[in-house]
């Protein structure tokens, strides 16, 4: 309804601008009014109304200039009101009070006009941080006005409370914010917005955006409770939002956050899915565009699956779940993750930045699938695959290898890791395919382990320094790569106590332990830490392996595949000379490194220019004569083709 003092009553042509402003379309409103001013530069109502629009946009300089232009053309109630609002916005409180006082001279002592003026004055002063003065003015108005005007006072009081609540919320003062929003809800009622629009449309147009219906206030209080981690209160307010405004996505967004906080993840996913549908169906383009910021749970699931496969690419095929005590294949490992709180949390929480979400997924998946591998000297009574398959490890009778396995799993579990691997029972040795993959992947598995634990079964509790050097662990073929491949290594004695009581997180960084190992292996600490698989220093690596032995004769070669980064067929039964010959020939062929031909001892039946035994490399390498590229290639060719005896280093001399 229009009033006798309404800025639009005199000029019905501004009706479109009024509607646009009430709807919050300030840019359209400004454009319409600017067009009118360009047509008629003396239209004071267009200036005053544009001043209101600029004030709503917090462009106080232009708001003040338009207000001054309006009152210079024709002094009016709304002209001085707009000037008072603009001056408050610029922080000129004293001048603003003067403008409002002048405005009162144009009310013609009409009670409703005076009430309108004082309401706007209270709001403007409040916006200028004059909270006490504004609240006192509102109380005085409420005590002296009619019922209809009391409702208007209450709406404004609620608005001021909401403003205080928003400020407190922005400053993370959540308790204070909840109090303000609760007071706003107690002050207003759902019909108040309609009342104020009908009674004081110029208040809506000229001073504030009164679009603080109950659902908006409930939403803000829900956010404040979310900041307090009060999941139940957050959810109750969120449900109230969806009840009052079912088409909005906001209530479901808040419900999703509350349900995630309460770890009610299935319900959270449902709420999130509904939120996405509300965004898709929103009539406003701006709201629909928000949908692009989120990915659906199914899209997140695909990203998680890719992260899982990337992580498991460098992990053993079977792993022991140290919490459940069960041996799990790939399918069981992934199933365990997809029923874990970590997975549900990942798929439940939306992240607007897709890069952050991807990194978060990678981090969570990597932590979940961290695996600890065991390095040890096999004994006769080791736990095998058929001993533990489909059984709970911790419930088995603890003897021999089972006791070792149980202790290992408990150490891993108590250290905070979920997955463990032990070669005796986590490989199906009846499957040639699996055996091939395991032998060729062993170095990679140890390299990517979160931790490798070494069990020194012949090192007694409370042993002194030097006991490790005497351990048979240093003489076994497979333990060479189990020593150099892992990034983190910890040694345990027979009773599963730490060697030398060293509680450091990585014994590879222990000077005492690494000095002891250097003395027995010939590998210094720096070489161990910097070790990478490949062909470099091939002769040196062969010397490091030369004093080691294996139970199966072919393993003396297979255990070195990872050291040199080669992938060759595993053919148990081919005999050691064949296996070693194939490895050495591959090294020479791929690298051109003829230092492999520097050995002393019995030649191989596989190839006479290669040694029959790894021990032939026990002596330090000799200095090679300088050969041309053609001579090197000729020597390599001869090495590949020779099937006689007595080749070795002497062949290099004959090449000269």
KOLKE-191389 format. One line per field, with one value per residue (C-alpha): residue number from 1; residue in one letter; chain; x negated, y negated, z negated. Coordinates in steps of 0.001 Angstrom, whole numbers. Example, Ala and Ser with C-alpha at 12.3 -4.5 7.8 and 13.67 -1.06 7.14 Angstrom:
<pts>
n (1  2)
res (a  s)
chain (A  A)
x (-12300  -13670)
y (4500  1060)
z (-7800  -7140)
</pts>
This chain:
<pts>
n (1  2  3  4  5  6  7  8  9  10  11  12  13  14  15  16  17  18  19  20  21  22  23  24  25  26  27  28  29  30  31  32  33  34  35  36  37  38  39  40  41  42  43  44  45  46  47  48  49  50  51  52  53  54  55  56  57  58  59  60  61  62  63  64  65  66  67  68  69  70  71  72  73  74  75  76  77  78  79  80  81  82  83  84  85  86  87  88  89  90  91  92  93  94  95  96  97  98  99  100  101  102  103  104  105  106  107  108  109  110  111  112  113  114  115  116  117  118  119  120  121  122  123  124  125  126  127  128  129  130  131  132  133  134  135  136  137  138  139  140  141  142  143  144  145  146  147  148  149  150  151  152  153  154  155  156  157  158  159  160  161  162  163  164  165  166  167  168  169  170  171  172  173  174  175  176  177  178  179  180  181  182  183  184  185  186  187  188  189  190  191  192  193  194  195  196  197  198  199  200  201  202  203  204  205  206  207  208  209  210  211  212  213  214  215  216  217  218  219  220  221  222  223  224  225  226  227  228  229  230  231  232  233  234  235  236  237  238  239  240  241  242  243  244  245  246  247  248  249  250  251  252  253  254  255  256  257  258  259  260  261  262  263  264  265  266  267  268  269  270  271  272  273  274  275  276  277  278  279  280  281  282  283  284  285  286  287  288  289  290  291  292  293  294  295  296  297  298  299  300  301  302  303  304  305  306  307  308  309  310  311  312  313  314  315  316  317  318  319  320  321  322  323  324  325  326  327  328  329  330  331  332  333  334  335  336  337  338  339  340  341  342  343  344  345  346  347  348  349  350  351  352  353  354  355  356  357  358  359  360  361  362  363  364  365  366  367  368  369  370  371  372  373  374  375  376  377  378  379  380  381  382  383  384  385  386  387  388  389  390  391  392  393  394  395  396  397  398  399  400  401  402  403  404  405  406  407  408  409  410  411  412  413  414  415  416  417  418  419  420  421  422  423  424  425  426  427  428  429  430  431  432  433  434  435  436  437  438  439  440  441  442  443  444  445  446  447  448  449  450  451  452  453  454  455  456  457  458  459  460  461  462  463  464  465  466  467  468  469  470  471  472  473  474  475  476  477  478  479  480  481  482  483  484  485  486  487  488  489  490  491  492  493  494  495  496  497  498  499  500  501  502  503  504  505  506  507  508  509  510  511  512  513  514  515  516  517  518  519  520  521  522  523  524  525  526  527  528  529  530  531  532  533  534  535  536  537  538  539  540  541  542  543  544  545  546  547  548  549  550  551  552  553  554  555  556  557  558  559  560  561  562  563  564  565  566  567  568  569  570  571  572  573  574  575  576  577  578  579  580  581  582  583  584  585  586  587  588  589  590  591  592  593  594  595  596  597  598  599  600  601  602  603  604  605  606  607  608  609  610  611  612  613  614  615  616  617  618  619  620  621  622  623  624  625  626  627  628  629  630  631  632  633  634  635  636  637  638  639  640  641  642  643  644  645  646  647  648  649  650  651  652  653  654  655  656)
res (x  x  x  x  x  x  x  x  x  x  x  x  x  x  x  x  x  x  x  x  x  x  x  x  x  x  x  x  x  x  x  x  x  x  x  x  x  x  x  x  x  x  x  x  x  x  x  x  x  x  x  x  x  x  x  x  x  x  x  x  x  x  x  x  x  x  x  x  x  x  x  x  x  x  x  x  x  x  x  x  x  x  x  x  x  x  x  x  x  x  x  x  x  x  x  x  x  x  x  x  x  x  x  x  x  x  x  x  x  x  x  x  x  x  x  x  x  x  x  x  x  x  x  x  x  x  x  x  x  x  x  x  x  x  x  x  x  x  x  x  x  x  x  x  x  x  x  x  x  x  x  x  x  x  x  x  x  x  x  x  x  x  x  x  x  x  x  x  x  x  x  x  x  x  x  x  x  x  x  x  x  x  x  x  x  x  x  x  x  x  x  x  x  x  x  x  x  x  x  x  x  x  x  x  x  x  x  x  x  x  x  x  x  x  x  x  x  x  x  x  x  x  x  x  x  x  x  x  x  x  x  x  x  x  x  x  x  x  x  x  x  x  x  x  x  x  x  x  x  x  x  x  x  x  x  x  x  x  x  x  x  x  x  x  x  x  x  x  x  x  x  x  x  x  x  x  x  x  x  x  x  x  x  x  x  x  x  x  x  x  x  x  x  x  x  x  x  x  x  x  x  x  x  x  x  x  x  x  x  x  x  x  x  x  x  x  x  x  x  x  x  x  x  x  x  x  x  x  x  x  x  x  x  x  x  x  x  x  x  x  x  x  x  x  x  x  x  x  x  x  x  x  x  x  x  x  x  x  x  x  x  x  x  x  x  x  x  x  x  x  x  x  x  x  x  x  x  x  x  x  x  x  x  x  x  x  x  x  x  x  x  x  x  x  x  x  x  x  x  x  x  x  x  x  x  x  x  x  x  x  x  x  x  x  x  x  x  x  x  x  x  x  x  x  x  x  x  x  x  x  x  x  x  x  x  x  x  x  x  x  x  x  x  x  x  x  x  x  x  x  x  x  x  x  x  x  x  x  x  x  x  x  x  x  x  x  x  x  x  x  x  x  x  x  x  x  x  x  x  x  x  x  x  x  x  x  x  x  x  x  x  x  x  x  x  x  x  x  x  x  x  x  x  x  x  x  x  x  x  x  x  x  x  x  x  x  x  x  x  x  x  x  x  x  x  x  x  x  x  x  x  x  x  x  x  x  x  x  x  x  x  x  x  x  x  x  x  x  x  x  x  x  x  x  x  x  x  x  x  x  x  x  x  x  x  x  x  x  x  x  x  x  x  x  x  x  x  x  x  x  x  x  x  x  x  x  x  x  x  x  x  x  x  x  x  x  x  x  x  x  x  x  x  x  x  x  x  x  x  x  x  x  x  x  x  x  x  x  x  x  x  x  x  x  x  x  x  x  x  x  x  x  x  x  x  x  x  x  x  x  x  x  x  x  x  x  x  x  x  x  x  x  x  x  x  x)
chain (A  A  A  A  A  A  A  A  A  A  A  A  A  A  A  A  A  A  A  A  A  A  A  A  A  A  A  A  A  A  A  A  A  A  A  A  A  A  A  A  A  A  A  A  A  A  A  A  A  A  A  A  A  A  A  A  A  A  A  A  A  A  A  A  A  A  A  A  A  A  A  A  A  A  A  A  A  A  A  A  A  A  A  A  A  A  A  A  A  A  A  A  A  A  A  A  A  A  A  A  A  A  A  A  A  A  A  A  A  A  A  A  A  A  A  A  A  A  A  A  A  A  A  A  A  A  A  A  A  A  A  A  A  A  A  A  A  A  A  A  A  A  A  A  A  A  A  A  A  A  A  A  A  A  A  A  A  A  A  A  A  A  A  A  A  A  A  A  A  A  A  A  A  A  A  A  A  A  A  A  A  A  A  A  A  A  A  A  A  A  A  A  A  A  A  A  A  A  A  A  A  A  A  A  A  A  A  A  A  A  A  A  A  A  A  A  A  A  A  A  A  A  A  A  A  A  A  A  A  A  A  A  A  A  A  A  A  A  A  A  A  A  A  A  A  A  A  A  A  A  A  A  A  A  A  A  A  A  A  A  A  A  A  A  A  A  A  A  A  A  A  A  A  A  A  A  A  A  A  A  A  A  A  A  A  A  A  A  A  A  A  A  A  A  A  A  A  A  A  A  A  A  A  A  A  A  A  A  A  A  A  A  A  A  A  A  A  A  A  A  A  A  A  A  A  A  A  A  A  A  A  A  A  A  A  A  A  A  A  A  A  A  A  A  A  A  A  A  A  A  A  A  A  A  A  A  A  A  A  A  A  A  A  A  A  A  A  A  A  A  A  A  A  A  A  A  A  A  A  A  A  A  A  A  A  A  A  A  A  A  A  A  A  A  A  A  A  A  A  A  A  A  A  A  A  A  A  A  A  A  A  A  A  A  A  A  A  A  A  A  A  A  A  A  A  A  A  A  A  A  A  A  A  A  A  A  A  A  A  A  A  A  A  A  A  A  A  A  A  A  A  A  A  A  A  A  A  A  A  A  A  A  A  A  A  A  A  A  A  A  A  A  A  A  A  A  A  A  A  A  A  A  A  A  A  A  A  A  A  A  A  A  A  A  A  A  A  A  A  A  A  A  A  A  A  A  A  A  A  A  A  A  A  A  A  A  A  A  A  A  A  A  A  A  A  A  A  A  A  A  A  A  A  A  A  A  A  A  A  A  A  A  A  A  A  A  A  A  A  A  A  A  A  A  A  A  A  A  A  A  A  A  A  A  A  A  A  A  A  A  A  A  A  A  A  A  A  A  A  A  A  A  A  A  A  A  A  A  A  A  A  A  A  A  A  A  A  A  A  A  A  A  A  A  A  A  A  A  A  A  A  A  A  A  A  A  A  A  A  A  A  A  A  A  A  A  A  A  A  A  A  A  A  A  A  A  A  A  A  A  A  A  A  A  A  A  A  A  A  A  A  A  A  A  A  A)
x (0  -1281  -1477  -1082  -4826  -5903  -8631  -6812  -3292  -4124  -5672  -4023  -6631  -9084  -7011  -9372  -12382  -10549  -9799  -13383  -14751  -12422  -13468  -17113  -18011  -19998  -21881  -18642  -17205  -20283  -20135  -16467  -16977  -20085  -18065  -15370  -17963  -19479  -16019  -15136  -18080  -15665  -13795  -14603  -12802  -15051  -18118  -16832  -15841  -19199  -20812  -18916  -20136  -23748  -23375  -22126  -25275  -27338  -28624  -28401  -30116  -27657  -24777  -25644  -26097  -22684  -21087  -22660  -21468  -17941  -17595  -19216  -16520  -13689  -14062  -11968  -11516  -13026  -15795  -17096  -16533  -18788  -21340  -21277  -21727  -24674  -26354  -26008  -27581  -30539  -30858  -29807  -27453  -26950  -26090  -23793  -21838  -21436  -20106  -17558  -16509  -15968  -13994  -11594  -10587  -9038  -6825  -3976  -3728  -2153  -2610  -3247  -5773  -7560  -7591  -9017  -11736  -12778  -12877  -15232  -17295  -17648  -18758  -21237  -22751  -23008  -24840  -27284  -28022  -25887  -24179  -23132  -21567  -19730  -18359  -17255  -15419  -13637  -12555  -11134  -9270  -7844  -6613  -4725  -3229  -148  102  -702  -3749  -4847  -5059  -7286  -9500  -9795  -10792  -13497  -14620  -14864  -16809  -19291  -19679  -20338  -22981  -24688  -24465  -26017  -28874  -29458  -29302  -31845  -34144  -33664  -31921  -29474  -27855  -27092  -25791  -23378  -22041  -21387  -19662  -17538  -16508  -15640  -13423  -11741  -11144  -9640  -7045  -6671  -4119  -6257  -8003  -4656  -3442  -6477  -6385  -2738  -3075  -6476  -7592  -9833  -11596  -12398  -13377  -15199  -17107  -17575  -17060  -14479  -14801  -15447  -12541  -12540  -14202  -17170  -17528  -17276  -19955  -22295  -21698  -22363  -25736  -26562  -25717  -27833  -30741  -30115  -30137  -26602  -25466  -21985  -21141  -22626  -20454  -17269  -17693  -18601  -15419  -13463  -15002  -13903  -10427  -10040  -11722  -11559  -12863  -16106  -19342  -20579  -18748  -20026  -23542  -23469  -21856  -24641  -27302  -25570  -25131  -28779  -29800  -27626  -29204  -25792  -27366  -24647  -22114  -24686  -25065  -21271  -21117  -23962  -22251  -19030  -21056  -22486  -19015  -17797  -20697  -19909  -16232  -16759  -15061  -17882  -20873  -23205  -22015  -22196  -25766  -26667  -26103  -29313  -31282  -30328  -30853  -28361  -29115  -29461  -32111  -33956  -33728  -35452  -38256  -38672  -38811  -41582  -43517  -43141  -44514  -47383  -48266  -47949  -50003  -53145  -51769  -51802  -48812  -47788  -47968  -47217  -44608  -46236  -42970  -40914  -43810  -42641  -44549  -42979  -43366  -42927  -39131  -38939  -41346  -39225  -36011  -37468  -38283  -34828  -33205  -35594  -34815  -37637  -35881  -32444  -33946  -35644  -32518  -30344  -32270  -31989  -34964  -34502  -38101  -38488  -42280  -41988  -39513  -41841  -44798  -42702  -41593  -45171  -46326  -43544  -43949  -47730  -47445  -44785  -46771  -50156  -51763  -54531  -56695  -58732  -62332  -63540  -65499  -63176  -62996  -61617  -58261  -57178  -53462  -52367  -49402  -47220  -47892  -46209  -43818  -40243  -41442  -41985  -45732  -45403  -43215  -45722  -47913  -51047  -54035  -57018  -56216  -52662  -54017  -56400  -53520  -51300  -54014  -54746  -51069  -50672  -53764  -52408  -48930  -50234  -52474  -49345  -49399  -46489  -48245  -51171  -52963  -55100  -56548  -56073  -52268  -51199  -52288  -50603  -53712  -51607  -50700  -53517  -51982  -51841  -55332  -56662  -55023  -56126  -59801  -59947  -58030  -59685  -62091  -59276  -57110  -59842  -60704  -57113  -56479  -55633  -58009  -60079  -60580  -63605  -63238  -66669  -65750  -69294  -69920  -69051  -67400  -69692  -72424  -75268  -76406  -77940  -75218  -73527  -76735  -76881  -73285  -72646  -70258  -73273  -74231  -70933  -70351  -66856  -67748  -70149  -67281  -65231  -68065  -68633  -65115  -63015  -63129  -62380  -63829  -63617  -65455  -63870  -65555  -64291  -61827  -60524  -62285  -64091  -67710  -69979  -66792  -66945  -63521  -64334  -61738  -64270  -67326  -68778  -69519  -71211  -75010  -75722  -73580  -74650  -78339  -77841  -76136  -78808  -81484  -79739  -78140  -80655  -77838  -78160  -75166  -75153  -75058  -72155  -70109  -70793  -70287  -68220  -67619  -69466  -72666  -74970  -77902  -76903  -80232  -80061  -76557  -77629  -80451  -77921  -75883  -78867  -78960  -75226  -73474  -69940  -68100  -66893  -69905  -68101  -67171  -70761  -69917  -66187  -66872  -68968  -66363  -65113  -68630  -69337  -65787  -65321  -62225  -63021  -61180  -61389  -62121  -62663  -64548  -66763  -69782  -71763  -74281  -71455  -69613  -72759  -73899  -70593  -70807  -74424  -73854  -70864  -72987  -75675  -73166  -71085  -73815  -76920  -78655  -81518  -82743  -80401  -83052  -85567  -85435  -87713  -86720  -85000  -83292  -79608  -78297  -75621  -78188  -81921  -82556  -80355  -81075  -79368  -78920  -78110  -81128  -83375  -82692  -83962  -87208  -87186  -86849  -90018  -90778  -89728  -91881  -90492  -88424  -86892  -83151  -83703  -85887  -83259  -80509  -82728  -83356  -79631  -78848  -81439  -79984  -76574  -77836  -80592  -79936  -83554  -85573  -88045  -86572  -86029  -88406  -91036  -88714  -89030  -92796  -92575  -90321  -93393)
y (0  -3484  -6347  -10043  -10506  -7584  -8409  -6401  -7685  -10824  -9003  -5676  -5328  -4142  -1054  1252  -93  389  4030  4680  3138  5072  8249  7368  6690  3565  3377  3276  702  -1508  -1304  -2289  -5239  -6420  -6367  -8496  -10973  -11244  -12048  -14515  -15835  -17641  -14519  -14608  -11315  -9441  -10853  -9944  -6463  -5886  -7076  -4333  -1781  -2917  -2689  888  1517  -252  -2738  -5542  -8227  -8027  -7535  -10824  -12694  -11550  -12538  -16010  -16377  -15400  -17902  -20649  -20162  -19783  -19264  -16299  -13737  -10941  -13199  -13944  -10331  -9200  -11817  -10585  -6975  -7875  -9941  -7045  -4782  -7126  -7281  -10946  -10299  -13883  -15106  -12115  -12982  -16522  -15171  -12991  -15976  -18028  -15153  -15307  -18807  -17234  -14674  -17147  -15642  -12516  -9725  -7035  -9188  -9963  -6276  -5420  -8044  -6865  -3200  -4031  -6258  -3376  -1026  -3533  -4258  -550  -74  -2760  -741  -3001  63  -1338  -4447  -2380  126  -2641  -4368  -1142  -530  -4037  -3539  -196  -1695  -4547  -3223  -1395  2385  2318  181  2478  5297  3122  2400  6081  6840  4206  5472  8961  7550  5860  9082  10963  8420  8826  12595  12549  10383  12703  15717  14159  13590  17217  16062  18915  18749  15068  15713  18399  16008  13264  15567  17076  13585  12699  15776  14956  11355  12027  14352  15909  13309  10334  10008  9729  7165  4971  5133  4084  1379  -132  703  -2359  -1003  2124  155  -2642  -1255  2483  5856  7367  10768  12346  14721  17390  19990  17658  17060  20790  21385  18899  20379  23811  22543  21127  24439  26181  24023  25206  28847  29273  31740  32339  28634  27994  30750  29545  26045  27465  29538  26399  24665  27455  27383  23618  23515  26982  25805  24397  26373  24635  26802  30001  28580  27878  31245  32935  31154  32034  35697  35948  34455  37006  39764  40693  41020  42881  40196  37537  38911  38871  35242  34325  36006  34077  30861  31466  32022  28758  26927  28536  27535  23995  21349  18854  19238  18091  20902  23508  22453  23505  27091  26899  26540  30000  33530  36300  39244  41485  39189  39144  42934  43138  40863  42973  46171  44748  43703  47202  48904  46447  47167  50950  51091  51303  53485  57283  59197  60567  58685  59533  57319  56805  55680  58672  61130  62266  62756  60576  60623  57459  57715  58157  55254  52901  54156  53481  49918  49301  50254  48129  44730  43283  44193  43034  39756  39217  39894  37851  34586  32326  30159  27231  27349  30557  30461  30330  33207  35312  34631  35411  38713  39652  38887  40868  43864  43850  43796  46509  48928  48385  51781  53203  55999  58561  59470  62630  65850  68734  71651  75123  74463  71245  70405  71169  69969  73006  72636  69241  68955  68221  68318  65654  65550  64545  67590  70158  72191  70138  72316  71958  69895  69154  67543  65458  64392  63493  61422  59644  58792  57488  55288  53877  53332  51698  49413  48080  49909  51896  54173  56592  58959  62027  63923  67432  67231  64405  65988  68942  70883  73413  70722  70231  66942  65553  66802  65110  61805  61995  62718  59918  57433  58099  55143  52749  54015  53439  50072  48840  50321  47854  49817  52998  54933  57229  60195  61322  64726  65627  62322  62840  60234  57626  58358  55896  54063  56527  59162  57899  58293  61942  62643  65093  62470  60755  63897  64672  63848  62343  60141  58107  56340  56354  54307  51749  51385  50090  46433  47237  50239  51377  54352  56572  59259  62789  61706  58850  56189  53427  54117  52209  50670  48164  46478  44201  44428  45590  47692  46772  43419  44952  44427  47311  49856  48776  48885  52442  53403  51731  53814  57050  56211  53735  51305  47923  46000  43417  46128  47839  44638  43498  46950  47186  50242  50246  51083  48469  49859  53332  54904  53348  54698  58163  57994  57031  60115  62457  63866  64547  67892  69136  72369  72762  72464  70410  67787  66501  64922  64268  62359  59897  59102  56103  54909  54434  53478  56364  58448  61988  65322  67305  70923  73035  76188  74477  74683  71773  71423  70893  68464  66463  66584  65167  62326  61426  61625  59286  56797  56747  56604  53786  51638  52362  52644  55052  54875  57835  59843  59082  62247  64961  68583  71349  70399  71091  73894  71430  69031  69438  65703  65613  67162  70273  68850  65467  65910  65224  61522  61492  59727  55957  54936  54403  51345  51888  50898  48060  49534  47884  48141  50660  52802  52713  53762  56519  57826  57765  59613  62228  62579  63266  65833  67591  71077  72065  71743  69329  66074  63574  60671  62221  61633  57938  58172  60016  57264  55020)
z (0  826  -1643  -1146  -1709  520  2980  5639  5016  6928  9871  10838  13581  10925  10221  12161  10287  6961  7715  8839  5646  3369  5224  4584  8235  7443  10744  12757  10380  10690  14481  14628  12316  14154  17375  15725  14433  17895  19270  16502  14470  12095  11006  7297  6589  9029  7260  3811  4842  6556  3325  1494  4050  3709  -75  289  2358  -347  2222  -313  1731  4633  2198  477  3768  5036  1717  1905  5524  4481  1608  3679  6321  3815  53  -1097  -3829  -1787  -486  -3987  -5038  -2181  -3227  -6833  -5700  -3460  -6185  -8626  -6054  -5758  -9555  -9870  -12767  -13942  -10434  -9997  -13152  -11799  -8479  -10260  -12411  -9270  -7759  -10716  -9569  -6455  -8204  -8675  -12159  -10617  -13222  -10621  -8773  -12040  -12924  -9492  -9883  -13337  -12277  -9435  -11730  -14182  -11423  -9974  -13393  -14077  -10786  -11914  -15084  -17291  -18726  -22100  -20589  -17974  -20491  -22871  -20029  -19113  -22708  -22932  -19663  -20759  -24021  -22368  -19121  -17852  -17424  -13715  -14376  -17228  -14687  -12549  -15556  -16255  -12685  -12859  -16259  -14776  -11843  -14179  -16161  -12936  -11956  -15324  -14963  -11505  -12724  -15682  -13346  -10995  -13981  -15142  -18335  -18052  -21488  -21018  -17500  -18741  -21385  -18812  -16328  -19093  -20220  -16595  -16316  -19618  -18498  -15058  -13599  -10141  -9011  -9973  -6637  -4835  -7371  -7014  -3215  -3194  -5827  -5047  -1562  -1520  -4598  -2601  462  -1237  -4157  -4477  -2924  -5238  -3621  -7001  -7206  -9853  -7596  -7055  -10781  -11509  -8853  -10494  -13934  -12473  -11178  -14608  -16283  -13661  -14763  -18330  -17118  -18467  -15828  -17229  -17520  -14067  -12594  -14311  -12899  -9478  -9485  -10373  -7354  -4998  -6560  -6070  -2647  -1045  2336  908  857  -2307  -4835  -3259  -3084  -6820  -7573  -5628  -7667  -10947  -10002  -8960  -12278  -14079  -11921  -10529  -7115  -5211  -6138  -5296  -1767  -1351  -2485  -154  2793  2123  1826  5294  6719  5161  6773  10133  9888  8586  10765  10196  12506  9738  7449  10219  10897  7337  8465  10475  7249  6060  7284  6709  4388  7441  8946  5629  5548  8945  7739  4613  6676  8853  5754  4298  7406  7617  4000  4274  7465  5339  2548  2126  3480  86  -3194  -6794  -8436  -11836  -13451  -12358  -12127  -8686  -5439  -2721  1038  3145  3178  -587  -1169  940  -664  -4121  -3089  -1617  -4903  -6950  -8522  -6420  -3178  -4324  -5500  -2133  -137  -2497  -2657  378  1265  3590  4796  6812  6440  2660  2732  4905  2614  -442  1098  1965  -1568  -3256  -938  -1377  -5166  -5221  -3068  -4718  -4949  -7153  -5732  -7637  -6862  -8574  -8316  -7530  -9958  -9420  -11104  -9361  -8982  -5427  -3391  -4107  -7849  -8100  -5155  -6331  -9944  -12581  -13151  -16795  -17538  -16248  -18567  -19114  -18263  -15924  -12865  -14046  -17212  -15088  -12832  -15787  -17430  -14158  -13582  -17142  -16799  -13526  -14985  -18145  -16081  -14353  -11021  -9626  -7116  -7442  -5089  -5727  -2772  -4165  -4378  -2061  1232  2930  3867  5764  8271  10767  11912  8398  7628  10776  9865  6236  6978  9538  7356  4013  4160  5118  2260  -286  1257  882  -2548  -5288  -7508  -7303  -10507  -10771  -13080  -14350  -15705  -16728  -18540  -22175  -24443  -25965  -23424  -23181  -20096  -17650  -17935  -14770  -12784  -13834  -12840  -10016  -8629  -7057  -5121  -3403  261  12  -2947  -800  974  -2241  -3760  -996  459  -2512  -3431  -7069  -8878  -12510  -14050  -16701  -18792  -19373  -22087  -19879  -21891  -20029  -19169  -21594  -22999  -20137  -19987  -17062  -14255  -11659  -12456  -9061  -10645  -13698  -13439  -15836  -14003  -10532  -11516  -12707  -9435  -7320  -9006  -8106  -4720  -3332  -2544  -4216  -5564  -2782  -115  -1881  -2222  1357  2895  6080  8247  11561  13375  11869  9855  11007  10059  6570  6043  7086  4543  1819  2724  3142  -393  -657  -297  319  -410  3175  5450  8117  5534  5450  8811  8324  5099  7134  9805  7824  7008  10712  11697  14117  14734  15844  15844  12629  13512  10408  11369  13962  11587  10219  13070  15533  13278  12453  16068  17337  14806  15568  19295  18938  16979  19660  22523  21068  19562  21582  18194  18846  15239  14717  16565  13794  11671  10366  10167  12076  15321  15857  18023  19126  20586  20133  19855  16763  13356  12097  8595  7097  4794  7800  7213  3634  4574  5150  8817  10809  12908  16505  19461  21491  24325  27320  27872  30673  28403  25664  28076  29468  25958  25132  28358  27506  24028  25480  27980  26042  24772  24042  20833  19330  20667  17857  17406  19671  22638  21973  22224  25520  26834  26681)
</pts>
